[in-house]
Amino acid sequence: MNQQTMQNLTLFDLLARSWRRPSAIADLCFSADGLTVAFTSVDGTVAIAAVADQEPPESRIRVSGDLGQTTIRPREKPPVPLIASAALAMAMPPSPPTCTQASLSERRPAKQCI
């Protein structure tokens, strides 16, 4: 790798991972154990990625012997591809009745939320 290429890399290029998606990301959600993240797109597709980096920056740190300068090498391989789904149905499921509603005609107490 020549010096010209090295100068064009930003810190984001060295640390982050990025993927191309056909439409914009609308939201993201991490799993309860923090090992995966799901990205929902405006077109209704969902993409899942592992949070763990296959080439973390710590494994790419290099310290030059002559100057003692610390650098991070660029990634050797592209990030692991996302697991993508087809578009989900855009219709929302019907919402259940609220827990505090009671039928006035039946004169029953309000439902209890669990």
C-alpha positions in Angstrom: 0.0 0.0 0.0 1.5 3.3 -1.0 1.5 6.5 1.1 -1.1 8.2 -1.1 -3.7 5.5 -0.3 -2.8 5.7 3.4 -3.4 9.4 3.5 -6.9 9.1 2.1 -8.2 6.8 4.8 -10.2 8.5 7.6 -10.6 7.3 11.1 -14.2 6.2 10.2 -12.7 4.1 7.4 -10.4 2.3 9.8 -12.9 1.8 12.7 -16.4 1.6 11.3 -18.1 -1.0 9.2 -20.6 0.0 6.5 -23.0 -1.7 4.1 -25.0 -0.6 1.1 -28.8 -1.0 1.4 -31.4 -0.5 -1.4 -33.3 2.0 0.7 -32.8 4.3 3.7 -32.6 2.9 7.3 -35.6 3.8 9.3 -34.6 2.4 12.7 -32.3 -0.1 14.4 -32.7 -2.4 17.4 -30.1 -4.3 19.4 -30.8 -7.8 20.7 -31.2 -8.2 24.4 -27.8 -9.9 24.7 -26.1 -7.2 22.6 -24.7 -9.6 20.0 -26.8 -8.6 17.0 -28.4 -5.5 15.6 -31.4 -5.3 13.2 -31.9 -2.5 10.8 -35.3 -1.7 9.4 -35.6 0.1 6.1 -38.3 2.4 4.8 -39.1 -0.2 2.2 -40.1 -2.7 4.9 -37.0 -4.9 4.7 -35.0 -6.0 7.7 -31.2 -6.6 7.8 -29.4 -8.2 10.7 -25.7 -7.9 11.5 -23.4 -9.3 14.2 -22.1 -6.6 16.6 -18.8 -8.3 17.0 -16.2 -7.2 14.4 -14.3 -10.0 12.6 -11.3 -7.7 12.3 -11.5 -5.4 15.3 -9.1 -2.4 15.4 -7.2 -3.9 18.3 -6.1 -6.8 16.0 -4.9 -4.3 13.4 -2.7 -2.0 15.6 0.9 -1.8 14.5 3.7 0.0 16.3 6.7 1.0 14.2 10.0 -0.1 15.6 12.0 3.0 14.6 9.6 5.8 15.7 7.3 4.0 18.1 4.3 5.4 16.2 1.1 3.5 16.6 -1.1 3.0 13.5 -4.2 1.0 12.6 -3.9 -1.1 9.5 -6.8 -1.0 7.0 -9.1 -4.0 6.9 -7.9 -6.9 4.8 -11.4 -8.3 4.1 -14.8 -6.6 3.7 -17.2 -6.8 6.6 -19.4 -9.9 6.9 -22.5 -9.3 4.7 -25.8 -8.5 6.3 -28.6 -11.1 6.6 -31.5 -9.4 4.8 -35.2 -10.3 4.7 -37.8 -9.6 2.1 -40.2 -6.7 2.7 -42.5 -7.3 5.6 -46.2 -6.6 5.3 -46.8 -2.9 5.7 -50.2 -3.3 7.5 -50.1 -3.0 11.2 -51.8 -5.8 13.2 -55.0 -4.7 15.0 -54.2 -3.4 18.5 -55.8 -5.1 21.4 -58.3 -3.2 23.6 -56.6 -1.2 26.3 -56.3 -2.7 29.7 -58.4 0.0 31.4 -61.5 -0.3 29.2 -64.6 -1.8 30.8 -67.9 -2.5 29.1 -70.5 -0.1 30.6 -73.3 -2.4 29.6 -71.9 -5.4 31.4 -70.8 -3.4 34.5 -67.7 -5.5 34.9 -64.5 -4.2 36.5 -61.7 -3.0 34.2 -59.3 -5.6 32.9 -56.0 -5.9 34.7 -52.7 -5.5 32.9 -50.1 -8.2 33.4 
